[in-house]
Amino acid sequence: LGVAYGGTGANNSATARTYLGIAATLLWSGTCTTGSLSFSYSYNFFVIIGQLSSTGSRATITIPRSAITTSALAFQLADESYYYSFNVYVSSGTVYLSYKGRNSSGQILAVYGIN
């Protein structure tokens, strides 16, 4: 959509995000079933991607930077059958995500930072 009509003038979604200054950066990738992981606090939003069971669909949650404090806050990925819960807090510019509980073989697969 042209700028005159409220768009960015881009021909595709990737270029539109670039024109808007929005970028996603992979901060962590792997398999976190229990334990914890850490990543940089220098983004405006954090997208956490998990899988609630070994054969289940992926689930996501987006957490704004302003919601992450020095106190551990509980978050949860869930569907109609399974859940994976975790705590998130910040300390000295690093965000820590730590396993809290699950009722299946759930896991965290990736964390993205959004500027």
Buried (B, 14 or more C-beta within 10 A) or exposed (E): EEEEEEEBEBEEEEEBBEEEEEEEEEBBEEEBEEEEBBBBBEBEBBBBBBBBBEEBEEBEBEBEBEEBEEEBEEBBBBEEEBBBBBBBBBEEEEBBBBBBEBEBBBBBBBBBBBE
